[in-house]
């Protein structure tokens, strides 16, 4: 028979698999009697773990959610993932809490995992987060409204500085490109909209409850790929590429439309013409700018600069 502390950890690990276990199954796994299983379940409850038991032929034990957070049991991969995730950060207001949690986890890591974490830390370069960072309380409030199916009321500032007041049935929070977005049904506009989470100021209390709708386009991921650029980035470029659509699709985050077997149209959204020039250059195909004129002018400036850089003894202008 295993010693009690080790057996309790093994029992807890089994219960954390989010399934029902009969007393007989647990006894077989642990190599003990069902009476011992009942005693060990009682010890876990004393430690704060809400182990639920159902009687009858289809009954069993299941680990539920409790009022307080008991000690957690992580396997090797989960422990490493937690440490790396806490190092990454990215939400304002959580830096101090992340540091406290990171210290607690690292203090109890066994040596084999310390080596894995050290290797990861030595291999990764953590760059500063670019752009605005959303406040943790905003993400928490939006998530709670999604779960409770409550309409959100907030003031919003668009990318061009226009202010508006919105009432939105929140559907999902999305992390995309180091920024957080809210996707929801705008009741005032009777349509789906995507909002930058750092640009909204929540108003309380929340509005009436609602019934969640089917995701836009029947697929939230497809909807975001189709609309994100249009709604979130102010600049839009349309180019004709001298390459088949199937060779371009999947290589760039934009809308690709076949014109014929040898050419296609690419629509890109960005907040910088330089980024558009970089992305198109990486495709390494001939192209023509259909719109706008501002992109054409920026390409002329960049072309002159690159041309000057190839001339011996010359210094590129700014």
C-alpha positions as CSV (number, residue, x, y, z in Angstrom):
1,X,0.0,0.0,0.0
2,X,1.3,3.5,-0.9
3,X,2.0,6.1,1.8
4,X,-1.0,8.4,2.5
5,X,0.5,11.7,1.1
6,X,1.6,10.2,-2.2
7,X,-1.7,8.3,-2.5
8,X,-3.6,11.6,-1.9
9,X,-1.7,13.3,-4.7
10,X,-2.3,10.4,-7.0
11,X,-6.1,10.5,-6.2
12,X,-6.2,14.2,-6.8
13,X,-4.5,13.8,-10.1
14,X,-7.1,11.3,-11.2
15,X,-10.0,13.5,-10.0
16,X,-8.6,16.4,-12.0
17,X,-9.2,14.6,-15.2
18,X,-12.8,16.0,-15.2
19,X,-14.6,12.7,-15.3
20,X,-16.7,10.6,-12.9
21,X,-14.8,7.8,-11.1
22,X,-16.5,5.0,-9.3
23,X,-15.1,4.0,-6.0
24,X,-14.1,0.6,-7.4
25,X,-12.2,2.3,-10.3
26,X,-10.3,4.5,-8.0
27,X,-9.5,1.7,-5.6
28,X,-8.1,-0.4,-8.5
29,X,-6.0,2.6,-9.8
30,X,-4.6,3.3,-6.3
31,X,-4.2,-0.3,-5.2
32,X,-6.3,0.1,-2.1
33,X,-9.8,-0.8,-0.9
34,X,-12.9,1.3,-1.5
35,X,-13.0,2.1,2.2
36,X,-9.6,3.7,1.9
37,X,-10.8,5.7,-1.1
38,X,-13.7,7.0,1.0
39,X,-11.3,8.1,3.8
40,X,-8.9,9.7,1.3
41,X,-11.8,11.6,-0.3
42,X,-12.6,12.9,3.1
43,X,-9.0,14.1,3.6
44,X,-9.1,16.0,0.3
45,X,-12.4,17.7,1.4
46,X,-10.7,18.8,4.6
47,X,-7.9,20.4,2.5
48,X,-10.5,22.4,0.6
49,X,-11.1,20.2,-2.5
50,X,-14.8,20.0,-3.4
51,X,-15.1,16.3,-4.2
52,X,-18.7,15.5,-5.1
53,X,-20.1,12.0,-4.6
54,X,-23.2,10.5,-6.2
55,X,-24.8,7.3,-5.0
56,X,-26.3,4.5,-7.0
57,X,-25.2,2.2,-9.9
58,X,-24.1,5.2,-12.1
59,X,-22.8,7.3,-9.2
60,X,-19.2,8.1,-8.5
61,X,-16.7,10.8,-7.5
62,X,-16.1,14.1,-9.4
63,X,-13.9,17.1,-8.5
64,X,-16.1,20.3,-8.6
65,X,-15.6,24.0,-8.2
66,X,-15.3,25.3,-4.7
67,X,-15.7,28.6,-2.9
68,X,-12.0,28.9,-2.3
69,X,-8.9,28.0,-4.3
70,X,-7.2,24.9,-2.9
71,X,-3.6,23.9,-3.7
72,X,-3.3,22.8,-7.4
73,X,-1.5,19.8,-8.8
74,X,0.2,20.3,-12.1
75,X,2.0,17.7,-14.3
76,X,5.4,18.5,-15.8
77,X,4.2,20.1,-19.0
78,X,1.5,22.1,-17.2
79,X,4.0,23.5,-14.7
80,X,6.4,24.6,-17.5
81,X,3.6,26.2,-19.4
82,X,2.5,28.2,-16.4
83,X,6.0,29.5,-15.8
84,X,6.5,30.6,-19.4
85,X,3.0,32.1,-19.6
86,X,3.6,34.1,-16.4
87,X,6.9,35.4,-17.9
88,X,5.0,36.6,-21.0
89,X,2.6,38.9,-19.2
90,X,0.7,41.3,-21.5
91,X,-2.2,42.6,-19.5
92,X,-1.9,45.8,-17.4
93,X,-2.6,45.6,-13.7
94,X,-1.4,41.9,-13.5
95,X,2.3,42.4,-13.3
96,X,2.6,42.2,-9.5
97,X,0.2,39.2,-9.3
98,X,2.1,37.4,-12.1
99,X,5.3,38.0,-10.2
100,X,3.9,36.6,-7.0
101,X,2.5,33.5,-8.8
102,X,5.7,33.0,-10.7
103,X,7.7,33.0,-7.5
104,X,5.5,30.5,-5.8
105,X,5.6,28.1,-8.8
106,X,9.4,28.4,-9.3
107,X,10.0,27.7,-5.6
108,X,8.5,24.2,-5.8
109,X,9.7,23.2,-9.3
110,X,11.8,20.0,-9.1
111,X,15.3,20.2,-10.6
112,X,14.4,18.4,-13.9
113,X,11.8,21.1,-14.6
114,X,14.1,23.9,-13.5
115,X,16.4,22.8,-16.3
116,X,13.6,22.8,-18.8
117,X,12.5,26.3,-17.8
118,X,16.0,27.6,-17.8
119,X,16.6,26.3,-21.3
120,X,13.4,28.0,-22.5
121,X,14.2,31.3,-20.8
122,X,17.7,31.2,-22.3
123,X,16.3,30.6,-25.8
124,X,13.5,33.1,-25.8
125,X,13.7,36.9,-26.2
126,X,10.9,38.7,-24.5
127,X,10.4,42.0,-26.4
128,X,8.4,44.8,-24.8
129,X,4.7,44.7,-25.6
130,X,4.1,47.2,-28.5
131,X,0.9,49.2,-28.6
132,X,-1.8,49.7,-26.0
133,X,-2.4,47.2,-23.2
134,X,-5.9,46.6,-22.0
135,X,-6.7,46.8,-18.3
136,X,-7.3,43.5,-16.5
137,X,-10.6,44.8,-15.0
138,X,-11.9,45.5,-18.4
139,X,-11.3,41.9,-19.6
140,X,-12.8,40.6,-16.4
141,X,-15.9,42.7,-16.7
142,X,-16.4,41.8,-20.4
143,X,-15.9,38.1,-19.7
144,X,-18.4,38.2,-16.9
145,X,-21.0,39.8,-19.1
146,X,-20.4,37.2,-21.8
147,X,-20.9,34.4,-19.3
148,X,-24.0,36.0,-17.7
149,X,-25.5,37.0,-21.2
150,X,-25.8,40.6,-20.2
151,X,-25.7,43.5,-22.6
152,X,-22.6,45.7,-22.2
153,X,-22.9,49.5,-22.2
154,X,-19.7,51.5,-23.0
155,X,-18.3,54.6,-24.6
156,X,-16.0,53.9,-27.6
157,X,-13.4,55.8,-29.4
158,X,-12.7,54.7,-33.0
159,X,-9.3,54.7,-34.8
160,X,-10.1,58.1,-36.2
161,X,-11.0,59.6,-32.8
162,X,-14.8,59.6,-33.2
163,X,-16.6,59.0,-29.9
164,X,-19.8,57.0,-29.6
165,X,-21.9,55.3,-27.0
166,X,-22.7,51.6,-27.6
167,X,-25.0,48.9,-26.3
168,X,-23.6,45.5,-27.4
169,X,-24.5,41.8,-26.7
170,X,-21.0,40.5,-26.1
171,X,-20.1,37.2,-27.9
172,X,-16.3,36.6,-27.5
173,X,-13.1,38.2,-26.5
174,X,-10.3,37.7,-29.0
175,X,-6.6,38.1,-28.6
176,X,-5.1,39.1,-32.0
177,X,-1.7,40.7,-32.8
178,X,-0.9,41.6,-29.2
179,X,-4.3,43.3,-28.8
180,X,-7.6,42.4,-27.3
181,X,-10.9,42.7,-29.2
182,X,-14.6,42.3,-28.3
183,X,-16.9,40.7,-30.9
184,X,-20.5,41.4,-30.3
185,X,-23.9,42.2,-31.7
186,X,-24.3,46.0,-31.7
187,X,-28.0,46.6,-30.8
188,X,-28.0,50.2,-32.1
189,X,-26.7,49.2,-35.5
190,X,-28.4,45.7,-35.7
191,X,-25.2,44.1,-36.9
192,X,-22.0,42.4,-35.7
193,X,-19.2,44.7,-34.8
194,X,-15.6,44.3,-33.5
195,X,-14.2,46.7,-30.9
196,X,-10.7,47.3,-29.5
197,X,-10.9,46.5,-25.8
198,X,-8.4,49.3,-24.9
199,X,-10.6,51.9,-26.6
200,X,-13.8,51.2,-24.6
201,X,-14.9,52.7,-21.3
202,X,-17.5,50.5,-19.6
203,X,-20.6,52.0,-18.1
204,X,-22.5,50.3,-15.3
205,X,-24.8,48.7,-14.6
206,X,-25.0,46.2,-17.5
207,X,-28.0,46.2,-19.7
208,X,-30.7,43.5,-20.1
209,X,-30.0,39.8,-20.5
210,X,-30.0,38.3,-24.0
211,X,-29.9,35.0,-25.8
212,X,-26.6,34.3,-27.6
213,X,-26.8,34.4,-31.3
214,X,-25.1,32.0,-33.8
215,X,-21.6,33.4,-34.6
216,X,-21.3,35.7,-37.6
217,X,-20.8,33.8,-40.9
218,X,-21.4,30.7,-38.9
219,X,-17.7,30.7,-38.1
220,X,-16.2,33.4,-35.9
221,X,-12.7,32.7,-37.1
222,X,-13.7,33.2,-40.8
223,X,-15.7,36.3,-39.9
224,X,-12.6,37.9,-38.2
225,X,-10.3,37.1,-41.1
226,X,-12.8,38.7,-43.5
227,X,-13.6,41.8,-41.5
228,X,-10.8,42.5,-39.0
229,X,-8.8,44.6,-41.4
230,X,-11.7,46.7,-42.5
231,X,-13.0,47.5,-39.1
232,X,-9.7,47.8,-37.1
233,X,-7.1,49.3,-39.4
234,X,-7.5,52.7,-41.2
235,X,-5.5,52.0,-44.3
236,X,-6.6,49.8,-47.2
237,X,-4.6,48.8,-50.3
238,X,-5.7,47.0,-53.4
239,X,-3.1,45.5,-55.6
240,X,-3.0,43.3,-58.8
241,X,-0.5,40.5,-58.4
242,X,1.0,38.6,-61.4
243,X,0.7,35.2,-59.7
244,X,-2.1,32.6,-59.5
245,X,-4.4,33.1,-56.5
246,X,-3.7,29.6,-55.2
247,X,0.0,30.6,-54.9
248,X,-0.8,33.7,-52.9
249,X,-3.6,32.5,-50.6
250,X,-2.3,31.4,-47.3
251,X,1.0,33.4,-47.6
252,X,-0.5,36.7,-46.6
253,X,-3.2,37.8,-44.2
254,X,-5.5,39.5,-46.8
255,X,-8.3,38.9,-49.2
256,X,-7.1,37.2,-52.4
257,X,-9.4,37.1,-55.5
258,X,-8.5,35.3,-58.7
259,X,-8.7,37.4,-61.8
260,X,-7.6,34.7,-64.2
261,X,-5.2,31.7,-64.2
262,X,-2.1,33.9,-63.9
263,X,-3.2,37.0,-61.9
264,X,-5.1,37.8,-58.7
265,X,-6.2,40.8,-56.7
266,X,-4.9,41.3,-53.1
267,X,-6.7,43.5,-50.6
268,X,-4.6,44.4,-47.5
269,X,-5.5,46.5,-44.4
270,X,-2.8,48.1,-42.2
271,X,-2.0,51.1,-40.2
272,X,1.2,51.8,-42.3
273,X,2.0,51.9,-46.0
274,X,5.5,50.7,-45.1
275,X,4.1,47.5,-43.7
276,X,2.0,47.0,-46.9
277,X,5.2,47.5,-49.0
278,X,7.1,45.0,-46.8
279,X,4.4,42.4,-47.0
280,X,4.0,42.7,-50.8
281,X,7.8,42.6,-51.2
282,X,8.0,39.4,-49.3
283,X,5.7,37.7,-51.8
284,X,8.4,38.2,-54.5
285,X,6.0,38.7,-57.4
286,X,5.3,41.5,-59.9
287,X,2.5,43.7,-58.8
288,X,0.6,46.9,-59.6
289,X,-1.1,49.3,-57.2
290,X,-4.8,49.7,-58.0
291,X,-5.5,52.0,-55.0
292,X,-4.9,54.2,-53.2
293,X,-2.6,56.9,-54.7
294,X,-0.9,57.4,-51.2
295,X,0.5,53.9,-51.5
296,X,1.9,54.6,-54.9
297,X,3.6,57.7,-53.7
298,X,5.1,55.9,-50.7
299,X,6.5,53.2,-53.0
300,X,8.1,55.9,-55.1
301,X,9.9,57.3,-52.0
302,X,11.0,53.8,-50.9
303,X,12.1,52.9,-54.4
304,X,14.3,56.0,-54.6
305,X,15.8,55.3,-51.2
306,X,16.6,51.7,-52.2
307,X,18.0,52.8,-55.5
308,X,20.3,55.4,-53.8
309,X,21.5,52.7,-51.4
310,X,22.8,50.6,-54.3
311,X,24.9,53.5,-55.7
312,X,28.5,53.4,-54.6
313,X,29.5,56.3,-52.4
314,X,26.1,57.8,-52.0
315,X,24.1,58.2,-48.8
316,X,20.4,57.5,-48.9
317,X,18.2,60.4,-48.1
318,X,15.6,60.4,-45.5
